[in-house]
Amino acid sequence: MTTWFGTGPQQAAPARAAAAHLLQCVEERLRSFLAAERQTWAAVDEHAVVPVDALSQLIASGGKRIRPAFCITGYLAAGGAIGEQADDDGIVAAAAAVEMLHISALIHDDVVDDSSRRRGQPTVHTRHIDQHTARHWQGEARRFGEGVAILVGDLALVYSSQLMSAAPRSAIASWDTLRSEVMIGQYMDLAAAAEFSVDPRLSRLIAVIKSGRYSIHRPLVVGAAAAGRPDLAPAFEEYGEAVGEAFQLRDDLLDAFGDTADTGKPAGLDFAQHKMTLLLGWAMQRDDRIHAMITQGGHTPEQVRRRLLETGVPADVEAHIAALVERGCKAIADAPIDQQWRAELTDMAHKVAYRTT
């Protein structure tokens, strides 16, 4: 699990320690919740634990925990208290719910994208396709594996709501918005891939809705709402959407040019799935041949990468990421929160925008 807290000034150490403590509590909540569910279903039938075990394996495989980290930071930056005089359980529940929702989205995403690896391990649908094939079961192995993954993802969605039921009621409205944006954003991404028309404006909008808001903006607002500070929503929106778009653009660059050994998932999936990322949209505006290279086949991902580099667009995306980070940091510099949290959020912006995995 990535550590998101800890590079600011020494005087911020207590704040970082509080955030790290809560993030560890989230980890424990997720694992204990799933362990209890497994025990419940094991008493029913041995087959009933399979979906729960699939979720437990994904949680145990690690992950960046970006969303709970921002949820916790939003809570603490808004003045949320922890310790003996506070209700730690509420914010831990909210942050755990946000991560469980992310798990649901990942599982469904892997089916939509036909991805075979996640966090260095076989995806849920791939694992169950292989199981069906190895055991010579009836029916089509692919349909079975994808069906299992859809159901496991749905179960994670149900569990996210159960976890959120223990969060402060003040956070529910933002949580509901977050959930609907995930689904709408994913649909827009799927439709844009099918149409595959050059529209950088739409590409940016999808990046914000499907990733920026749900990864950074909304978790921050959920955390602030849990602390009773809905007034922070405008500052967190400006920061979150800018840094969230930078986060998604980094994801696009990692998919195109990253190393599978580092990212834990296959490289070039956006090419294979015709994802209309800003990277591809800008590149196709400059070079008509890139459209044909991706849609007509016969070209390796390495050939596409070389052509993209020749357009100069990857460097332009890097410059755009830098501008987005600057915009986000400026927004948070003016936010009505303690200086130590402005520093933490500035540090976190750079970490998510310039990560290598």
Secondary structure, 3 states (H helix, E strand, C coil): CCCCCCCCCHHHHHHHHHHHHHHHHHHHHHHHHHHHHHHHHHCCCHHHHHHHHHHHHHHHCCCCCHHHHHHHHHHHHCCCCCCCCCCHHHHHHHHHHHHHHHHHHHHHHHHHHCCCEECCEECHHHHHHHHHHHCCCCCCHHHHHHHHHHHHHHHHHHHHHHHHCCCCHHHHHHHHHHHHHHHHHHHHHHHHHHHCCCCHHHHHHHHHHHHHHHHHHHHHHHHHHHCCCHHHHHHHHHHHHHHHHHHHHHHHHHHHHCCHHHHCCCCCHHHHCCCCCHHHHHHHHHCCHHHHHHHCCCCCHHHHHHHHHHHCHHHHHHHHHHHHHHHHHHHHHCCCCCHHHHHHHHHHHHHHHCCCC
